[in-house]
């Protein structure tokens, strides 16, 4: 998950060690609407996948992002 963790760390300004399944907009003040758009864009680029609107809106935490990437055939362990 290092590539995904690095993306979240860079976009949200959160230490990689603090990024886990429960990281969410509710407990991370920097995860606002603008950074959410940036996260989607960076994840799509890094994993060469695309999310639709409903998929993006279903994300409630870091774990949901992992599940979406895996559902698109992405490898979050890279």
Beta strands, then each sheet from edge to edge (+ up, - down):
end
